[in-house]
Amino acid sequence: MNIEKQKIRIKNILKKDLIKVFSLSGVSTIVKLITGIIRTKVVAMLIGPSGIALVSQLNDTIQLFSKISNGGMTIGVTKYVAEFKDSETKCKSILSNSLKITLILSTLSGLILIIFSDYFSRIILTDKSYQSIFIVFGFSIILFAINRLLLAIINGFKEFTKFIKINIISKIVILVYSIILIYFLGIYGALLSAVTSQSIVLIITIFVIIKNPWFKKQNFMGKFNLDILKKLSGFTLLTAFTFFLGPIALITVRSFIIRNISIDAAGYWDGVRRVSGLVIMVITQALTIYLIPRFSELKSKLKIRKEIINTYKLVIPILILSFTIIYLFRDIIITILYTSEFRPMRELFLFEFIGEFFKTVSWVISIQMISKAMIKTLFVTEIFGNVFFILLSFILISNVGLKGVVYAFTINYIVYLAIMVVIFRKTLFLRYMYK
């Protein structure tokens, strides 16, 4: 009897959406890991630490302008599509209004990139010879923006299988595309692939969703709706700004390392960030797909608390086990992923991983600010977190060298987690407060 109960219990657990998302994203994660490892190795061999630093600078710039081109509202689109997916009128209004905002802002973003391409090349990539990269990005950013919007809509409809299918195909295509460009054009090819690859992904996205009932011309052709615009504008005006801060903070700190230590040192830091990124993408991909629409649906604080606890039961053991194994075998991993040039990065692993642990734990709680449209709170906490990280990095790098950046990263997210616990104390400690 007990065995039968256990079988039923296991079956019920496996039916849960979160487990389904992790299962569905399993193949995607393996593909992302393999393609990420191959791309990292190719980039390390062909363009070295300095090349990785430049590519990372450009990638953060791409993130920044991609968010500007969508008005930072992709998460808002996911939230409101999930919330109103059963109302055809409201859902159509969200789709049409979000597309209009995307087209307007991506066009303006493209013009800025083209007009100021020389300035961006000198300030961000420290060399005006890369001006053409920003011109190409200026023309292609509208395709970036449309792809990001479509992915946000897919996520809002909780079409997890399609979302993950797009991720798998796009990772393989981008890997082949970027390797070809890097092989023939070196650093320039790596930069060119970064600003054009997502445009290619748009073709894949459209191919996957072409037969979806919501993907019809008439759903994107509605009139401006002031109520929907007001809802999305909260994300456009404030959330957008807060999410700009992340890439800006990374660009600022990386530039400080390049000026005060060396461009290779910046490459070592980006190298260890890439390794930790390969680990946490296993978790963040599934959580991003699952938690935002899930928290948007839940109205009860007790249910949200239960969802957070269940998430931690799954996530925390994975984090601890993964980071421990990688830390113990970091020398072998550096040899496999990079080259002997990258050996100095071994000293950065411990505090980078501790910081990533606290970042992920705090992020699970902070998703409520997005799903519940707590825009002002998100605005204040993101400004504080990023400014604190920049200032702390400047101080610690100046005093202890490159290790200072991972010390600053860890301290910043310990403080950020404490802030999240205080803000959401009524949800997290609900059971104890009302006993």
Contacts in CASP RR format, 6 or more apart in sequence:
PFRMAT RR
TARGET T0000
AUTHOR 0000-0000-0000
METHOD contacts of the structure
MODEL  1
MNIEKQKIRIKNILKKDLIKVFSLSGVSTIVKLITGIIRTKVVAMLIGPS
GIALVSQLNDTIQLFSKISNGGMTIGVTKYVAEFKDSETKCKSILSNSLK
ITLILSTLSGLILIIFSDYFSRIILTDKSYQSIFIVFGFSIILFAINRLL
LAIINGFKEFTKFIKINIISKIVILVYSIILIYFLGIYGALLSAVTSQSI
VLIITIFVIIKNPWFKKQNFMGKFNLDILKKLSGFTLLTAFTFFLGPIAL
ITVRSFIIRNISIDAAGYWDGVRRVSGLVIMVITQALTIYLIPRFSELKS
KLKIRKEIINTYKLVIPILILSFTIIYLFRDIIITILYTSEFRPMRELFL
FEFIGEFFKTVSWVISIQMISKAMIKTLFVTEIFGNVFFILLSFILISNV
GLKGVVYAFTINYIVYLAIMVVIFRKTLFLRYMYK
13 19 0 8 1.000
14 20 0 8 1.000
14 23 0 8 1.000
16 310 0 8 1.000
17 290 0 8 1.000
17 294 0 8 1.000
18 286 0 8 1.000
18 290 0 8 1.000
18 294 0 8 1.000
18 310 0 8 1.000
18 311 0 8 1.000
18 314 0 8 1.000
19 314 0 8 1.000
20 160 0 8 1.000
21 160 0 8 1.000
21 286 0 8 1.000
21 289 0 8 1.000
21 290 0 8 1.000
22 286 0 8 1.000
22 314 0 8 1.000
24 160 0 8 1.000
24 161 0 8 1.000
24 164 0 8 1.000
25 160 0 8 1.000
25 164 0 8 1.000
25 167 0 8 1.000
25 282 0 8 1.000
25 285 0 8 1.000
25 286 0 8 1.000
25 289 0 8 1.000
26 282 0 8 1.000
27 164 0 8 1.000
27 168 0 8 1.000
28 164 0 8 1.000
28 167 0 8 1.000
28 168 0 8 1.000
28 171 0 8 1.000
28 285 0 8 1.000
29 281 0 8 1.000
29 282 0 8 1.000
29 285 0 8 1.000
31 167 0 8 1.000
31 168 0 8 1.000
31 171 0 8 1.000
31 172 0 8 1.000
32 167 0 8 1.000
32 171 0 8 1.000
32 278 0 8 1.000
32 281 0 8 1.000
32 285 0 8 1.000
33 278 0 8 1.000
33 281 0 8 1.000
33 282 0 8 1.000
35 171 0 8 1.000
35 172 0 8 1.000
35 174 0 8 1.000
35 175 0 8 1.000
36 171 0 8 1.000
36 175 0 8 1.000
36 278 0 8 1.000
37 278 0 8 1.000
37 336 0 8 1.000
37 337 0 8 1.000
38 175 0 8 1.000
38 179 0 8 1.000
39 175 0 8 1.000
39 178 0 8 1.000
39 179 0 8 1.000
40 271 0 8 1.000
40 274 0 8 1.000
40 337 0 8 1.000
40 338 0 8 1.000
41 336 0 8 1.000
41 337 0 8 1.000
41 338 0 8 1.000
42 179 0 8 1.000
42 182 0 8 1.000
42 183 0 8 1.000
43 51 0 8 1.000
43 52 0 8 1.000
43 55 0 8 1.000
43 182 0 8 1.000
43 190 0 8 1.000
44 52 0 8 1.000
44 337 0 8 1.000
44 338 0 8 1.000
44 339 0 8 1.000
44 341 0 8 1.000
44 342 0 8 1.000
45 339 0 8 1.000
46 182 0 8 1.000
46 183 0 8 1.000
46 186 0 8 1.000
47 55 0 8 1.000
47 182 0 8 1.000
47 186 0 8 1.000
47 187 0 8 1.000
47 190 0 8 1.000
48 339 0 8 1.000
48 341 0 8 1.000
49 263 0 8 1.000
49 264 0 8 1.000
49 265 0 8 1.000
49 266 0 8 1.000
49 267 0 8 1.000
49 268 0 8 1.000
49 341 0 8 1.000
49 342 0 8 1.000
50 263 0 8 1.000
50 264 0 8 1.000
50 267 0 8 1.000
51 187 0 8 1.000
51 190 0 8 1.000
51 263 0 8 1.000
51 267 0 8 1.000
52 267 0 8 1.000
52 270 0 8 1.000
52 271 0 8 1.000
52 274 0 8 1.000
53 254 0 8 1.000
53 258 0 8 1.000
53 263 0 8 1.000
53 264 0 8 1.000
53 266 0 8 1.000
53 267 0 8 1.000
53 270 0 8 1.000
54 125 0 8 1.000
54 126 0 8 1.000
54 187 0 8 1.000
54 190 0 8 1.000
54 191 0 8 1.000
54 263 0 8 1.000
55 187 0 8 1.000
55 190 0 8 1.000
55 191 0 8 1.000
55 194 0 8 1.000
56 250 0 8 1.000
56 254 0 8 1.000
56 266 0 8 1.000
56 267 0 8 1.000
56 270 0 8 1.000
56 273 0 8 1.000
57 124 0 8 1.000
57 125 0 8 1.000
57 251 0 8 1.000
57 254 0 8 1.000
57 255 0 8 1.000
58 124 0 8 1.000
58 125 0 8 1.000
58 133 0 8 1.000
58 191 0 8 1.000
58 194 0 8 1.000
58 195 0 8 1.000
59 194 0 8 1.000
60 246 0 8 1.000
60 247 0 8 1.000
60 248 0 8 1.000
60 250 0 8 1.000
60 251 0 8 1.000
60 254 0 8 1.000
61 120 0 8 1.000
61 124 0 8 1.000
61 247 0 8 1.000
61 251 0 8 1.000
62 137 0 8 1.000
62 144 0 8 1.000
62 194 0 8 1.000
62 195 0 8 1.000
63 246 0 8 1.000
63 247 0 8 1.000
64 244 0 8 1.000
64 247 0 8 1.000
64 248 0 8 1.000
64 251 0 8 1.000
65 109 0 8 1.000
65 110 0 8 1.000
65 113 0 8 1.000
65 137 0 8 1.000
65 141 0 8 1.000
66 141 0 8 1.000
66 144 0 8 1.000
66 145 0 8 1.000
66 148 0 8 1.000
66 198 0 8 1.000
67 74 0 8 1.000
67 240 0 8 1.000
67 243 0 8 1.000
67 244 0 8 1.000
67 247 0 8 1.000
68 105 0 8 1.000
68 109 0 8 1.000
68 240 0 8 1.000
68 244 0 8 1.000
69 102 0 8 1.000
69 105 0 8 1.000
69 106 0 8 1.000
69 109 0 8 1.000
69 110 0 8 1.000
69 141 0 8 1.000
69 142 0 8 1.000
69 144 0 8 1.000
69 145 0 8 1.000
69 148 0 8 1.000
70 101 0 8 1.000
70 102 0 8 1.000
70 105 0 8 1.000
70 106 0 8 1.000
70 145 0 8 1.000
70 148 0 8 1.000
70 149 0 8 1.000
71 101 0 8 1.000
71 102 0 8 1.000
71 105 0 8 1.000
71 235 0 8 1.000
71 236 0 8 1.000
71 240 0 8 1.000
72 235 0 8 1.000
72 236 0 8 1.000
72 239 0 8 1.000
72 240 0 8 1.000
72 243 0 8 1.000
73 98 0 8 1.000
73 101 0 8 1.000
73 232 0 8 1.000
73 235 0 8 1.000
73 236 0 8 1.000
73 239 0 8 1.000
73 240 0 8 1.000
74 148 0 8 1.000
74 149 0 8 1.000
74 151 0 8 1.000
74 152 0 8 1.000
75 152 0 8 1.000
75 235 0 8 1.000
75 239 0 8 1.000
75 292 0 8 1.000
75 370 0 8 1.000
76 152 0 8 1.000
76 231 0 8 1.000
76 232 0 8 1.000
76 235 0 8 1.000
76 239 0 8 1.000
76 370 0 8 1.000
76 373 0 8 1.000
77 94 0 8 1.000
77 98 0 8 1.000
77 149 0 8 1.000
77 152 0 8 1.000
77 153 0 8 1.000
77 156 0 8 1.000
77 232 0 8 1.000
78 152 0 8 1.000
78 153 0 8 1.000
78 155 0 8 1.000
78 156 0 8 1.000
78 292 0 8 1.000
78 293 0 8 1.000
78 296 0 8 1.000
79 156 0 8 1.000
79 292 0 8 1.000
79 293 0 8 1.000
79 296 0 8 1.000
79 370 0 8 1.000
79 371 0 8 1.000
79 373 0 8 1.000
80 90 0 8 1.000
80 94 0 8 1.000
80 228 0 8 1.000
80 231 0 8 1.000
80 232 0 8 1.000
81 91 0 8 1.000
81 94 0 8 1.000
81 95 0 8 1.000
81 152 0 8 1.000
81 153 0 8 1.000
81 155 0 8 1.000
81 156 0 8 1.000
81 157 0 8 1.000
81 293 0 8 1.000
82 155 0 8 1.000
82 156 0 8 1.000
82 157 0 8 1.000
82 158 0 8 1.000
82 292 0 8 1.000
82 293 0 8 1.000
82 296 0 8 1.000
82 297 0 8 1.000
83 296 0 8 1.000
83 297 0 8 1.000
84 90 0 8 1.000
84 91 0 8 1.000
84 94 0 8 1.000
85 91 0 8 1.000
85 156 0 8 1.000
85 157 0 8 1.000
90 228 0 8 1.000
91 214 0 8 1.000
91 219 0 8 1.000
92 218 0 8 1.000
92 219 0 8 1.000
92 222 0 8 1.000
93 222 0 8 1.000
93 225 0 8 1.000
93 228 0 8 1.000
94 228 0 8 1.000
94 232 0 8 1.000
95 153 0 8 1.000
95 214 0 8 1.000
95 219 0 8 1.000
95 220 0 8 1.000
96 219 0 8 1.000
96 220 0 8 1.000
96 221 0 8 1.000
96 222 0 8 1.000
96 223 0 8 1.000
96 225 0 8 1.000
97 222 0 8 1.000
97 224 0 8 1.000
97 225 0 8 1.000
97 228 0 8 1.000
97 229 0 8 1.000
97 232 0 8 1.000
98 149 0 8 1.000
98 152 0 8 1.000
98 153 0 8 1.000
98 232 0 8 1.000
99 146 0 8 1.000
99 149 0 8 1.000
99 220 0 8 1.000
100 224 0 8 1.000
101 229 0 8 1.000
101 232 0 8 1.000
101 236 0 8 1.000
102 145 0 8 1.000
102 146 0 8 1.000
102 149 0 8 1.000
103 142 0 8 1.000
103 145 0 8 1.000
105 145 0 8 1.000
106 141 0 8 1.000
106 142 0 8 1.000
106 144 0 8 1.000
106 145 0 8 1.000
106 146 0 8 1.000
107 142 0 8 1.000
109 138 0 8 1.000
109 141 0 8 1.000
109 145 0 8 1.000
110 137 0 8 1.000
110 138 0 8 1.000
110 139 0 8 1.000
110 141 0 8 1.000
110 142 0 8 1.000
111 138 0 8 1.000
113 120 0 8 1.000
113 134 0 8 1.000
113 135 0 8 1.000
113 137 0 8 1.000
113 138 0 8 1.000
113 141 0 8 1.000
114 134 0 8 1.000
114 135 0 8 1.000
114 138 0 8 1.000
114 139 0 8 1.000
116 134 0 8 1.000
117 131 0 8 1.000
117 132 0 8 1.000
117 134 0 8 1.000
117 135 0 8 1.000
117 138 0 8 1.000
118 128 0 8 1.000
118 131 0 8 1.000
120 134 0 8 1.000
121 127 0 8 1.000
121 128 0 8 1.000
121 129 0 8 1.000
121 130 0 8 1.000
121 131 0 8 1.000
121 133 0 8 1.000
121 134 0 8 1.000
122 128 0 8 1.000
124 251 0 8 1.000
125 133 0 8 1.000
125 191 0 8 1.000
126 258 0 8 1.000
130 188 0 8 1.000
130 191 0 8 1.000
133 188 0 8 1.000
133 191 0 8 1.000
133 192 0 8 1.000
133 195 0 8 1.000
134 195 0 8 1.000
136 192 0 8 1.000
136 195 0 8 1.000
136 196 0 8 1.000
137 195 0 8 1.000
140 195 0 8 1.000
140 196 0 8 1.000
140 198 0 8 1.000
140 199 0 8 1.000
143 198 0 8 1.000
143 199 0 8 1.000
143 202 0 8 1.000
144 198 0 8 1.000
144 199 0 8 1.000
144 202 0 8 1.000
146 202 0 8 1.000
147 198 0 8 1.000
147 199 0 8 1.000
147 201 0 8 1.000
147 202 0 8 1.000
147 205 0 8 1.000
148 198 0 8 1.000
150 202 0 8 1.000
150 205 0 8 1.000
150 206 0 8 1.000
150 209 0 8 1.000
151 163 0 8 1.000
151 166 0 8 1.000
151 205 0 8 1.000
153 214 0 8 1.000
154 162 0 8 1.000
154 163 0 8 1.000
154 166 0 8 1.000
154 205 0 8 1.000
154 209 0 8 1.000
155 163 0 8 1.000
155 288 0 8 1.000
155 289 0 8 1.000
155 292 0 8 1.000
155 293 0 8 1.000
156 292 0 8 1.000
156 293 0 8 1.000
157 214 0 8 1.000
158 293 0 8 1.000
159 209 0 8 1.000
159 212 0 8 1.000
160 289 0 8 1.000
160 290 0 8 1.000
162 208 0 8 1.000
162 209 0 8 1.000
162 212 0 8 1.000
163 289 0 8 1.000
164 289 0 8 1.000
165 208 0 8 1.000
166 201 0 8 1.000
166 204 0 8 1.000
166 205 0 8 1.000
166 208 0 8 1.000
167 285 0 8 1.000
169 204 0 8 1.000
169 208 0 8 1.000
170 200 0 8 1.000
170 201 0 8 1.000
170 204 0 8 1.000
170 205 0 8 1.000
173 200 0 8 1.000
173 201 0 8 1.000
173 204 0 8 1.000
174 193 0 8 1.000
174 197 0 8 1.000
174 200 0 8 1.000
174 201 0 8 1.000
177 193 0 8 1.000
177 197 0 8 1.000
177 200 0 8 1.000
178 189 0 8 1.000
178 190 0 8 1.000
178 193 0 8 1.000
178 194 0 8 1.000
178 197 0 8 1.000
181 189 0 8 1.000
181 190 0 8 1.000
181 192 0 8 1.000
181 193 0 8 1.000
182 189 0 8 1.000
182 190 0 8 1.000
182 193 0 8 1.000
185 192 0 8 1.000
209 215 0 8 1.000
231 373 0 8 1.000
234 373 0 8 1.000
234 375 0 8 1.000
235 373 0 8 1.000
235 375 0 8 1.000
238 375 0 8 1.000
238 376 0 8 1.000
238 378 0 8 1.000
238 379 0 8 1.000
239 370 0 8 1.000
239 375 0 8 1.000
239 378 0 8 1.000
239 379 0 8 1.000
241 379 0 8 1.000
242 378 0 8 1.000
242 379 0 8 1.000
242 382 0 8 1.000
242 383 0 8 1.000
243 382 0 8 1.000
245 382 0 8 1.000
245 383 0 8 1.000
245 385 0 8 1.000
245 386 0 8 1.000
245 387 0 8 1.000
246 382 0 8 1.000
246 386 0 8 1.000
248 386 0 8 1.000
249 386 0 8 1.000
249 387 0 8 1.000
249 389 0 8 1.000
249 390 0 8 1.000
252 390 0 8 1.000
253 389 0 8 1.000
253 390 0 8 1.000
253 393 0 8 1.000
253 394 0 8 1.000
253 397 0 8 1.000
253 405 0 8 1.000
254 266 0 8 1.000
254 269 0 8 1.000
254 270 0 8 1.000
256 393 0 8 1.000
256 394 0 8 1.000
256 397 0 8 1.000
257 265 0 8 1.000
257 266 0 8 1.000
257 269 0 8 1.000
257 397 0 8 1.000
257 402 0 8 1.000
257 405 0 8 1.000
258 265 0 8 1.000
258 266 0 8 1.000
260 397 0 8 1.000
260 398 0 8 1.000
261 397 0 8 1.000
261 401 0 8 1.000
261 402 0 8 1.000
264 341 0 8 1.000
265 344 0 8 1.000
265 402 0 8 1.000
267 342 0 8 1.000
267 345 0 8 1.000
268 342 0 8 1.000
268 344 0 8 1.000
268 345 0 8 1.000
268 348 0 8 1.000
268 402 0 8 1.000
269 345 0 8 1.000
269 348 0 8 1.000
269 402 0 8 1.000
269 405 0 8 1.000
269 406 0 8 1.000
271 338 0 8 1.000
271 342 0 8 1.000
271 345 0 8 1.000
272 345 0 8 1.000
272 348 0 8 1.000
272 349 0 8 1.000
272 352 0 8 1.000
272 406 0 8 1.000
273 352 0 8 1.000
274 337 0 8 1.000
275 326 0 8 1.000
275 333 0 8 1.000
275 337 0 8 1.000
275 349 0 8 1.000
276 323 0 8 1.000
276 352 0 8 1.000
276 353 0 8 1.000
276 356 0 8 1.000
277 356 0 8 1.000
279 319 0 8 1.000
279 322 0 8 1.000
279 323 0 8 1.000
279 326 0 8 1.000
279 356 0 8 1.000
280 319 0 8 1.000
280 356 0 8 1.000
280 360 0 8 1.000
282 318 0 8 1.000
282 322 0 8 1.000
283 315 0 8 1.000
283 318 0 8 1.000
283 319 0 8 1.000
283 360 0 8 1.000
284 360 0 8 1.000
284 363 0 8 1.000
287 311 0 8 1.000
287 315 0 8 1.000
287 363 0 8 1.000
287 364 0 8 1.000
287 367 0 8 1.000
291 307 0 8 1.000
291 311 0 8 1.000
291 364 0 8 1.000
291 367 0 8 1.000
291 371 0 8 1.000
292 367 0 8 1.000
292 370 0 8 1.000
292 371 0 8 1.000
293 371 0 8 1.000
294 307 0 8 1.000
294 371 0 8 1.000
295 304 0 8 1.000
295 307 0 8 1.000
295 367 0 8 1.000
295 368 0 8 1.000
295 370 0 8 1.000
295 371 0 8 1.000
295 372 0 8 1.000
296 371 0 8 1.000
296 372 0 8 1.000
298 304 0 8 1.000
298 307 0 8 1.000
301 426 0 8 1.000
301 427 0 8 1.000
301 430 0 8 1.000
302 430 0 8 1.000
302 431 0 8 1.000
304 368 0 8 1.000
304 427 0 8 1.000
305 427 0 8 1.000
305 428 0 8 1.000
305 430 0 8 1.000
305 431 0 8 1.000
308 364 0 8 1.000
308 365 0 8 1.000
308 427 0 8 1.000
308 428 0 8 1.000
311 364 0 8 1.000
312 361 0 8 1.000
312 364 0 8 1.000
315 360 0 8 1.000
315 361 0 8 1.000
315 364 0 8 1.000
316 361 0 8 1.000
319 356 0 8 1.000
319 357 0 8 1.000
319 360 0 8 1.000
320 357 0 8 1.000
323 353 0 8 1.000
323 356 0 8 1.000
323 357 0 8 1.000
326 333 0 8 1.000
326 349 0 8 1.000
326 353 0 8 1.000
327 349 0 8 1.000
327 350 0 8 1.000
327 353 0 8 1.000
330 346 0 8 1.000
330 349 0 8 1.000
331 343 0 8 1.000
331 346 0 8 1.000
334 342 0 8 1.000
334 343 0 8 1.000
334 345 0 8 1.000
334 346 0 8 1.000
338 345 0 8 1.000
344 402 0 8 1.000
347 402 0 8 1.000
347 403 0 8 1.000
348 402 0 8 1.000
348 403 0 8 1.000
348 405 0 8 1.000
348 406 0 8 1.000
350 406 0 8 1.000
351 403 0 8 1.000
351 406 0 8 1.000
351 407 0 8 1.000
351 409 0 8 1.000
351 410 0 8 1.000
352 406 0 8 1.000
352 409 0 8 1.000
352 410 0 8 1.000
354 410 0 8 1.000
355 406 0 8 1.000
355 409 0 8 1.000
355 410 0 8 1.000
355 413 0 8 1.000
355 414 0 8 1.000
358 410 0 8 1.000
358 413 0 8 1.000
358 414 0 8 1.000
358 416 0 8 1.000
358 417 0 8 1.000
359 413 0 8 1.000
359 416 0 8 1.000
361 417 0 8 1.000
362 413 0 8 1.000
362 416 0 8 1.000
362 417 0 8 1.000
362 420 0 8 1.000
365 417 0 8 1.000
365 420 0 8 1.000
365 421 0 8 1.000
365 424 0 8 1.000
365 428 0 8 1.000
366 378 0 8 1.000
366 381 0 8 1.000
366 416 0 8 1.000
366 420 0 8 1.000
368 374 0 8 1.000
368 424 0 8 1.000
368 427 0 8 1.000
369 375 0 8 1.000
369 377 0 8 1.000
369 378 0 8 1.000
369 381 0 8 1.000
370 378 0 8 1.000
377 423 0 8 1.000
381 416 0 8 1.000
381 419 0 8 1.000
381 420 0 8 1.000
381 423 0 8 1.000
384 419 0 8 1.000
385 412 0 8 1.000
385 415 0 8 1.000
385 416 0 8 1.000
388 412 0 8 1.000
388 415 0 8 1.000
389 408 0 8 1.000
389 409 0 8 1.000
389 412 0 8 1.000
392 407 0 8 1.000
392 408 0 8 1.000
392 411 0 8 1.000
392 412 0 8 1.000
393 404 0 8 1.000
393 405 0 8 1.000
393 408 0 8 1.000
393 409 0 8 1.000
395 408 0 8 1.000
396 403 0 8 1.000
396 404 0 8 1.000
396 405 0 8 1.000
396 407 0 8 1.000
396 408 0 8 1.000
397 404 0 8 1.000
397 405 0 8 1.000
397 408 0 8 1.000
400 407 0 8 1.000
421 428 0 8 1.000
426 433 0 8 1.000
END
